[in-house]
């Protein structure tokens, strides 16, 4: 079984991505997993090939391709057994600067992000006390002359140790001084190198997968007012702009994971012989693989439709949320079938199944949990009363 080259118009890009990923086989990822290391060589290769700047307009040094191209790239990365989570934010985070940054900010940062001279991979939003209730965040940015003074804490800030820039969402107007709780939040660009040791502290969090997540602490960190993205107080709207893109691209990654699991399951079920016949001949083995594959193909179509609506400038919120939820559940179903098909060998590191199994489980929780997606669908798609 292989990735269907007729799925979209990006067959040539997919083929080149597969060639690049072939240079980073399972052994490479297992070595990183053992020491919890960042895949620097892999990220560098993707950067040099231009895959991380695919959404940046050509005028700033990027490829200027639509989101469906980015989805094809990330899906293919995962389908080869590699892991794009180490750098996928670099693909879509630049959108905040592109859509809301000043002309000077765009010119200063986007060409460097496109070339790989700067990495914009860290997004400081989630906090220990607020979780996904973003409007309840407590990190503040107080205006003091020509600088913002930032105080607070973020958690689950992925890739903070491996990013040159970080977008931080902070409250610039106290919550009791705004009419709507979504107002008074601002998005500020932080130079990580200048900030570390001058009010910024990063503490890695060990998790069940090698995901490079961190806690970030701000203690009177001074950031130039010029680093404000867009208008002060409108940051909540700015981050919502990027969430649909993020969810569609994460969904594409989950589809890739599901395809990888299915390919591994089919190959093993054909070659593993028990009681004189291949185990894939048994319906108890074959049916879970087939069901997972059907789920993945359905999610894949939803991702494609979501990308189409997004590219046309429509409201892709419903499709992006449903695609992310269903793709995450489908990849997990394919992973379950893969583990079960391999039996004890599914837990052996050398088969890579257990690593991918751990990695794909994340996406039912992050970047947004399945329950919150269901709440969104209930309210916005079905018109049911808001549950929170």
MITIMI-962835 format. One record per residue (C-alpha): residue number from 1; residue in three letters; x, y, z. Coordinates in pm, whole numbers, always signed. Layout:
# MITIMI-962835
(node NUM,"Ala",(X,Y,Z))
...
# end
This chain:
# MITIMI-962835
(node 1,"Unk",(+0,+0,+0))
(node 2,"Unk",(+130,+346,-87))
(node 3,"Unk",(+4,+700,-64))
(node 4,"Unk",(-241,+765,-345))
(node 5,"Unk",(-60,+1003,-585))
(node 6,"Unk",(-391,+1118,-732))
(node 7,"Unk",(-525,+1237,-396))
(node 8,"Unk",(-435,+1597,-483))
(node 9,"Unk",(-226,+1806,-720))
(node 10,"Unk",(+95,+1771,-520))
(node 11,"Unk",(+230,+1437,-641))
(node 12,"Unk",(+572,+1580,-728))
(node 13,"Unk",(+604,+1757,-394))
(node 14,"Unk",(+503,+1440,-209))
(node 15,"Unk",(+762,+1239,-402))
(node 16,"Unk",(+1038,+1485,-311))
(node 17,"Unk",(+932,+1491,+53))
(node 18,"Unk",(+948,+1111,+62))
(node 19,"Unk",(+1301,+1122,-80))
(node 20,"Unk",(+1408,+1367,+189))
(node 21,"Unk",(+1245,+1165,+466))
(node 22,"Unk",(+1415,+847,+347))
(node 23,"Unk",(+1738,+1000,+476))
(node 24,"Unk",(+1591,+988,+829))
(node 25,"Unk",(+1484,+627,+893))
(node 26,"Unk",(+1354,+475,+1214))
(node 27,"Unk",(+1704,+441,+1358))
(node 28,"Unk",(+1747,+817,+1348))
(node 29,"Unk",(+1427,+880,+1545))
(node 30,"Unk",(+1503,+602,+1796))
(node 31,"Unk",(+1841,+757,+1875))
(node 32,"Unk",(+1674,+1093,+1941))
(node 33,"Unk",(+1407,+928,+2152))
(node 34,"Unk",(+1667,+768,+2378))
(node 35,"Unk",(+1830,+1098,+2471))
(node 36,"Unk",(+1526,+1327,+2427))
(node 37,"Unk",(+1709,+1524,+2159))
(node 38,"Unk",(+1577,+1769,+1901))
(node 39,"Unk",(+1591,+1655,+1533))
(node 40,"Unk",(+1815,+1940,+1423))
(node 41,"Unk",(+1939,+1767,+1107))
(node 42,"Unk",(+1584,+1683,+996))
(node 43,"Unk",(+1456,+2036,+1058))
(node 44,"Unk",(+1755,+2181,+875))
(node 45,"Unk",(+1691,+1957,+575))
(node 46,"Unk",(+1323,+2060,+560))
(node 47,"Unk",(+1422,+2425,+591))
(node 48,"Unk",(+1683,+2407,+316))
(node 49,"Unk",(+1433,+2232,+87))
(node 50,"Unk",(+1185,+2517,+144))
(node 51,"Unk",(+912,+2302,+296))
(node 52,"Unk",(+879,+2508,+615))
(node 53,"Unk",(+831,+2834,+423))
(node 54,"Unk",(+568,+2696,+188))
(node 55,"Unk",(+297,+2940,+304))
(node 56,"Unk",(+517,+3252,+307))
(node 57,"Unk",(+450,+3469,-2))
(node 58,"Unk",(+717,+3475,-271))
(node 59,"Unk",(+782,+3844,-212))
(node 60,"Unk",(+924,+3749,+129))
(node 61,"Unk",(+1125,+3452,+4))
(node 62,"Unk",(+871,+3173,+50))
(node 63,"Unk",(+691,+2947,-195))
(node 64,"Unk",(+355,+3123,-173))
(node 65,"Unk",(+163,+2797,-199))
(node 66,"Unk",(-184,+2735,-50))
(node 67,"Unk",(-257,+2549,+271))
(node 68,"Unk",(-340,+2229,+80))
(node 69,"Unk",(+27,+2211,-23))
(node 70,"Unk",(+136,+2244,+338))
(node 71,"Unk",(-112,+1970,+432))
(node 72,"Unk",(+35,+1742,+163))
(node 73,"Unk",(+386,+1801,+294))
(node 74,"Unk",(+303,+1736,+660))
(node 75,"Unk",(+86,+1433,+579))
(node 76,"Unk",(+370,+1282,+376))
(node 77,"Unk",(+628,+1349,+649))
(node 78,"Unk",(+418,+1152,+898))
(node 79,"Unk",(+335,+877,+648))
(node 80,"Unk",(+705,+804,+604))
(node 81,"Unk",(+752,+746,+977))
(node 82,"Unk",(+915,+1083,+1048))
(node 83,"Unk",(+776,+1339,+1293))
(node 84,"Unk",(+690,+1689,+1181))
(node 85,"Unk",(+582,+1810,+1526))
(node 86,"Unk",(+936,+1929,+1587))
(node 87,"Unk",(+887,+2208,+1335))
(node 88,"Unk",(+528,+2214,+1205))
(node 89,"Unk",(+454,+2543,+1383))
(node 90,"Unk",(+714,+2707,+1159))
(node 91,"Unk",(+478,+2640,+869))
(node 92,"Unk",(+171,+2822,+1001))
(node 93,"Unk",(+278,+3055,+1284))
(node 94,"Unk",(+413,+3313,+1041))
(node 95,"Unk",(+48,+3377,+945))
(node 96,"Unk",(+0,+3603,+1247))
(node 97,"Unk",(+278,+3832,+1130))
(node 98,"Unk",(+171,+3809,+766))
(node 99,"Unk",(-193,+3899,+835))
(node 100,"Unk",(-154,+4143,+1122))
(node 101,"Unk",(+206,+4266,+1139))
(node 102,"Unk",(+313,+4607,+1015))
(node 103,"Unk",(+491,+4634,+678))
(node 104,"Unk",(+818,+4693,+864))
(node 105,"Unk",(+767,+4384,+1082))
(node 106,"Unk",(+688,+4167,+779))
(node 107,"Unk",(+995,+4289,+597))
(node 108,"Unk",(+1215,+4240,+900))
(node 109,"Unk",(+1109,+3888,+995))
(node 110,"Unk",(+938,+3698,+712))
(node 111,"Unk",(+1242,+3677,+478))
(node 112,"Unk",(+1456,+3549,+764))
(node 113,"Unk",(+1191,+3295,+865))
(node 114,"Unk",(+1163,+3184,+502))
(node 115,"Unk",(+1539,+3135,+469))
(node 116,"Unk",(+1567,+2956,+801))
(node 117,"Unk",(+1788,+3225,+951))
(node 118,"Unk",(+1520,+3264,+1219))
(node 119,"Unk",(+1294,+3000,+1366))
(node 120,"Unk",(+945,+3107,+1474))
(node 121,"Unk",(+821,+2788,+1637))
(node 122,"Unk",(+711,+2878,+1991))
(node 123,"Unk",(+368,+3011,+2084))
(node 124,"Unk",(+309,+3116,+2445))
(node 125,"Unk",(-66,+3090,+2507))
(node 126,"Unk",(-160,+2809,+2748))
(node 127,"Unk",(-115,+2868,+3122))
(node 128,"Unk",(-125,+2629,+3420))
(node 129,"Unk",(-436,+2791,+3568))
(node 130,"Unk",(-636,+2857,+3253))
(node 131,"Unk",(-564,+2574,+3008))
(node 132,"Unk",(-776,+2630,+2699))
(node 133,"Unk",(-978,+2906,+2871))
(node 134,"Unk",(-754,+3158,+2699))
(node 135,"Unk",(-943,+3467,+2816))
(node 136,"Unk",(-861,+3374,+3178))
(node 137,"Unk",(-485,+3390,+3127))
(node 138,"Unk",(-288,+3586,+3386))
(node 139,"Unk",(+30,+3678,+3202))
(node 140,"Unk",(+41,+4056,+3178))
(node 141,"Unk",(+227,+4300,+2955))
(node 142,"Unk",(+238,+4646,+3114))
(node 143,"Unk",(+328,+4943,+2895))
(node 144,"Unk",(+628,+5129,+3034))
(node 145,"Unk",(+766,+5392,+2801))
(node 146,"Unk",(+882,+5232,+2479))
(node 147,"Unk",(+861,+4878,+2619))
(node 148,"Unk",(+616,+4618,+2746))
(node 149,"Unk",(+707,+4461,+3078))
(node 150,"Unk",(+586,+4101,+3075))
(node 151,"Unk",(+517,+3895,+3387))
(node 152,"Unk",(+359,+3553,+3414))
(node 153,"Unk",(+395,+3190,+3318))
(node 154,"Unk",(+314,+2971,+3019))
(node 155,"Unk",(+305,+2594,+2996))
(node 156,"Unk",(+317,+2342,+2710))
(node 157,"Unk",(+510,+2594,+2504))
(node 158,"Unk",(+652,+2352,+2252))
(node 159,"Unk",(+997,+2409,+2095))
(node 160,"Unk",(+1075,+2706,+2321))
(node 161,"Unk",(+1435,+2585,+2352))
(node 162,"Unk",(+1474,+2558,+1976))
(node 163,"Unk",(+1309,+2877,+1856))
(node 164,"Unk",(+1458,+3219,+1792))
(node 165,"Unk",(+1124,+3397,+1822))
(node 166,"Unk",(+814,+3336,+2031))
(node 167,"Unk",(+467,+3482,+1997))
(node 168,"Unk",(+326,+3556,+2342))
(node 169,"Unk",(-37,+3628,+2420))
(node 170,"Unk",(-61,+3854,+2724))
(node 171,"Unk",(-319,+4075,+2887))
(node 172,"Unk",(-239,+4441,+2823))
(node 173,"Unk",(-565,+4569,+2975))
(node 174,"Unk",(-694,+4418,+3301))
(node 175,"Unk",(-996,+4193,+3258))
(node 176,"Unk",(-1212,+4409,+3487))
(node 177,"Unk",(-1150,+4709,+3262))
(node 178,"Unk",(-1282,+4563,+2937))
(node 179,"Unk",(-1642,+4504,+2828))
(node 180,"Unk",(-1573,+4165,+2670))
(node 181,"Unk",(-1339,+3911,+2826))
(node 182,"Unk",(-1182,+3853,+2482))
(node 183,"Unk",(-1068,+4215,+2468))
(node 184,"Unk",(-748,+4352,+2618))
(node 185,"Unk",(-526,+4064,+2503))
(node 186,"Unk",(-228,+4140,+2282))
(node 187,"Unk",(+18,+3938,+2076))
(node 188,"Unk",(+383,+4028,+2125))
(node 189,"Unk",(+688,+3893,+1944))
(node 190,"Unk",(+972,+3799,+2179))
(node 191,"Unk",(+1337,+3765,+2076))
(node 192,"Unk",(+1430,+3449,+2267))
(node 193,"Unk",(+1805,+3511,+2262))
(node 194,"Unk",(+1776,+3863,+2400))
(node 195,"Unk",(+1518,+3752,+2658))
(node 196,"Unk",(+1690,+3448,+2810))
(node 197,"Unk",(+1867,+3552,+3127))
(node 198,"Unk",(+1695,+3891,+3118))
(node 199,"Unk",(+1356,+3794,+3253))
(node 200,"Unk",(+1283,+3478,+3055))
(node 201,"Unk",(+1338,+3130,+3199))
(node 202,"Unk",(+1265,+2806,+3014))
(node 203,"Unk",(+1211,+2474,+3192))
(node 204,"Unk",(+1171,+2156,+2980))
(node 205,"Unk",(+885,+1917,+3061))
(node 206,"Unk",(+948,+1544,+3020))
(node 207,"Unk",(+652,+1371,+2856))
(node 208,"Unk",(+569,+1025,+2724))
(node 209,"Unk",(+696,+1131,+2380))
(node 210,"Unk",(+997,+1337,+2272))
(node 211,"Unk",(+795,+1652,+2207))
(node 212,"Unk",(+1021,+1935,+2332))
(node 213,"Unk",(+755,+2096,+2553))
(node 214,"Unk",(+843,+2356,+2813))
(node 215,"Unk",(+726,+2583,+3090))
(node 216,"Unk",(+817,+2946,+3028))
(node 217,"Unk",(+847,+3206,+3306))
(node 218,"Unk",(+843,+3584,+3255))
(node 219,"Unk",(+987,+3801,+3531))
(node 220,"Unk",(+981,+4170,+3433))
(node 221,"Unk",(+1086,+4085,+3079))
(node 222,"Unk",(+1116,+4404,+2876))
(node 223,"Unk",(+1015,+4380,+2509))
(node 224,"Unk",(+1010,+4679,+2269))
(node 225,"Unk",(+665,+4816,+2191))
(node 226,"Unk",(+762,+4779,+1825))
(node 227,"Unk",(+728,+4402,+1875))
(node 228,"Unk",(+351,+4431,+1920))
(node 229,"Unk",(+179,+4240,+1641))
(node 230,"Unk",(-117,+4437,+1506))
(node 231,"Unk",(-326,+4650,+1739))
(node 232,"Unk",(-304,+4640,+2115))
(node 233,"Unk",(-593,+4455,+2274))
(node 234,"Unk",(-694,+4253,+1965))
(node 235,"Unk",(-463,+3957,+2014))
(node 236,"Unk",(-741,+3708,+2087))
(node 237,"Unk",(-886,+3761,+1741))
(node 238,"Unk",(-541,+3724,+1588))
(node 239,"Unk",(-479,+3384,+1742))
(node 240,"Unk",(-825,+3264,+1638))
(node 241,"Unk",(-728,+3350,+1279))
(node 242,"Unk",(-449,+3095,+1290))
(node 243,"Unk",(-630,+2815,+1469))
(node 244,"Unk",(-818,+2685,+1165))
(node 245,"Unk",(-492,+2652,+972))
(node 246,"Unk",(-327,+2480,+1267))
(node 247,"Unk",(-609,+2230,+1305))
(node 248,"Unk",(-622,+2144,+937))
(node 249,"Unk",(-247,+2085,+928))
(node 250,"Unk",(-248,+1878,+1248))
(node 251,"Unk",(-531,+1674,+1097))
(node 252,"Unk",(-316,+1615,+788))
(node 253,"Unk",(-38,+1488,+1014))
(node 254,"Unk",(-280,+1249,+1182))
(node 255,"Unk",(-384,+1119,+839))
(node 256,"Unk",(-17,+1057,+764))
(node 257,"Unk",(+24,+867,+1090))
(node 258,"Unk",(-279,+653,+1008))
(node 259,"Unk",(-141,+570,+665))
(node 260,"Unk",(+194,+473,+821))
(node 261,"Unk",(+27,+246,+1078))
(node 262,"Unk",(-187,+85,+809))
(node 263,"Unk",(+108,+20,+580))
(node 264,"Unk",(+300,-140,+868))
(node 265,"Unk",(-3,-349,+968))
(node 266,"Unk",(-67,-477,+617))
(node 267,"Unk",(+299,-570,+558))
(node 268,"Unk",(+327,-759,+886))
(node 269,"Unk",(-12,-930,+849))
(node 270,"Unk",(+99,-1067,+512))
(node 271,"Unk",(+438,-1195,+624))
(node 272,"Unk",(+360,-1323,+974))
(node 273,"Unk",(+254,-1689,+954))
(node 274,"Unk",(+80,-1863,+1246))
(node 275,"Unk",(-100,-2199,+1229))
(node 276,"Unk",(+19,-2242,+873))
(node 277,"Unk",(-124,-1923,+720))
(node 278,"Unk",(-63,-1547,+723))
(node 279,"Unk",(-241,-1377,+1012))
(node 280,"Unk",(-394,-1125,+770))
(node 281,"Unk",(-617,-1404,+644))
(node 282,"Unk",(-797,-1396,+977))
(node 283,"Unk",(-1086,-1151,+986))
(node 284,"Unk",(-1010,-1070,+1350))
(node 285,"Unk",(-681,-924,+1230))
(node 286,"Unk",(-793,-787,+893))
(node 287,"Unk",(-1111,-607,+998))
(node 288,"Unk",(-957,-359,+1249))
(node 289,"Unk",(-693,-268,+989))
(node 290,"Unk",(-960,-219,+722))
(node 291,"Unk",(-1183,-15,+953))
(node 292,"Unk",(-898,+213,+1056))
(node 293,"Unk",(-803,+265,+692))
(node 294,"Unk",(-1162,+358,+607))
(node 295,"Unk",(-1165,+610,+893))
(node 296,"Unk",(-839,+763,+771))
(node 297,"Unk",(-964,+797,+416))
(node 298,"Unk",(-1281,+970,+539))
(node 299,"Unk",(-1077,+1210,+754))
(node 300,"Unk",(-848,+1275,+459))
(node 301,"Unk",(-1142,+1392,+249))
(node 302,"Unk",(-1254,+1622,+529))
(node 303,"Unk",(-907,+1776,+549))
(node 304,"Unk",(-911,+1832,+176))
(node 305,"Unk",(-1252,+2002,+190))
(node 306,"Unk",(-1144,+2216,+484))
(node 307,"Unk",(-837,+2330,+292))
(node 308,"Unk",(-1054,+2414,-10))
(node 309,"Unk",(-1286,+2633,+197))
(node 310,"Unk",(-991,+2796,+378))
(node 311,"Unk",(-820,+2878,+48))
(node 312,"Unk",(-1142,+3026,-89))
(node 313,"Unk",(-1158,+3264,+205))
(node 314,"Unk",(-1461,+3097,+364))
(node 315,"Unk",(-1522,+3010,+727))
(node 316,"Unk",(-1341,+2678,+771))
(node 317,"Unk",(-1395,+2660,+1148))
(node 318,"Unk",(-1644,+2374,+1145))
(node 319,"Unk",(-1448,+2168,+892))
(node 320,"Unk",(-1113,+2235,+1059))
(node 321,"Unk",(-1241,+2126,+1399))
(node 322,"Unk",(-1416,+1815,+1270))
(node 323,"Unk",(-1118,+1719,+1055))
(node 324,"Unk",(-880,+1749,+1347))
(node 325,"Unk",(-1102,+1544,+1579))
(node 326,"Unk",(-1183,+1267,+1331))
(node 327,"Unk",(-829,+1242,+1197))
(node 328,"Unk",(-686,+1215,+1550))
(node 329,"Unk",(-936,+940,+1636))
(node 330,"Unk",(-869,+761,+1307))
(node 331,"Unk",(-491,+765,+1353))
(node 332,"Unk",(-537,+623,+1701))
(node 333,"Unk",(-763,+348,+1564))
(node 334,"Unk",(-499,+261,+1306))
(node 335,"Unk",(-236,+262,+1579))
(node 336,"Unk",(-444,+27,+1796))
(node 337,"Unk",(-482,-211,+1500))
(node 338,"Unk",(-108,-192,+1431))
(node 339,"Unk",(-13,-275,+1789))
(node 340,"Unk",(-260,-563,+1797))
(node 341,"Unk",(-143,-698,+1461))
(node 342,"Unk",(+220,-701,+1570))
(node 343,"Unk",(+144,-854,+1908))
(node 344,"Unk",(+447,-840,+2135))
(node 345,"Unk",(+664,-696,+1857))
(node 346,"Unk",(+441,-389,+1854))
(node 347,"Unk",(+599,-294,+2187))
(node 348,"Unk",(+956,-347,+2064))
(node 349,"Unk",(+1139,-23,+1989))
(node 350,"Unk",(+1302,-156,+1672))
(node 351,"Unk",(+965,-174,+1494))
(node 352,"Unk",(+892,+197,+1559))
(node 353,"Unk",(+525,+118,+1622))
(node 354,"Unk",(+533,+204,+1992))
(node 355,"Unk",(+705,+538,+1920))
(node 356,"Unk",(+448,+643,+1662))
(node 357,"Unk",(+172,+508,+1890))
(node 358,"Unk",(+283,+745,+2166))
(node 359,"Unk",(+324,+1038,+1930))
(node 360,"Unk",(-17,+1015,+1762))
(node 361,"Unk",(-205,+986,+2093))
(node 362,"Unk",(-118,+1348,+2167))
(node 363,"Unk",(-352,+1485,+1903))
(node 364,"Unk",(-672,+1392,+2082))
(node 365,"Unk",(-556,+1633,+2354))
(node 366,"Unk",(-355,+1899,+2173))
(node 367,"Unk",(-362,+2155,+2030))
(node 368,"Unk",(-724,+2131,+2145))
(node 369,"Unk",(-902,+1845,+2316))
(node 370,"Unk",(-1173,+1637,+2155))
(node 371,"Unk",(-1424,+1749,+2417))
(node 372,"Unk",(-1381,+2117,+2330))
(node 373,"Unk",(-1423,+2037,+1962))
(node 374,"Unk",(-1748,+1857,+2042))
(node 375,"Unk",(-1858,+2162,+2241))
(node 376,"Unk",(-1781,+2382,+1939))
(node 377,"Unk",(-1980,+2158,+1704))
(node 378,"Unk",(-2272,+2138,+1946))
(node 379,"Unk",(-2292,+2516,+1977))
(node 380,"Unk",(-2190,+2647,+1635))
(node 381,"Unk",(-2306,+2367,+1406))
(node 382,"Unk",(-2613,+2242,+1591))
(node 383,"Unk",(-2728,+2554,+1773))
(node 384,"Unk",(-2728,+2390,+2116))
(node 385,"Unk",(-2679,+2605,+2428))
(node 386,"Unk",(-2319,+2695,+2507))
(node 387,"Unk",(-2179,+2452,+2763))
(node 388,"Unk",(-1911,+2674,+2914))
# end
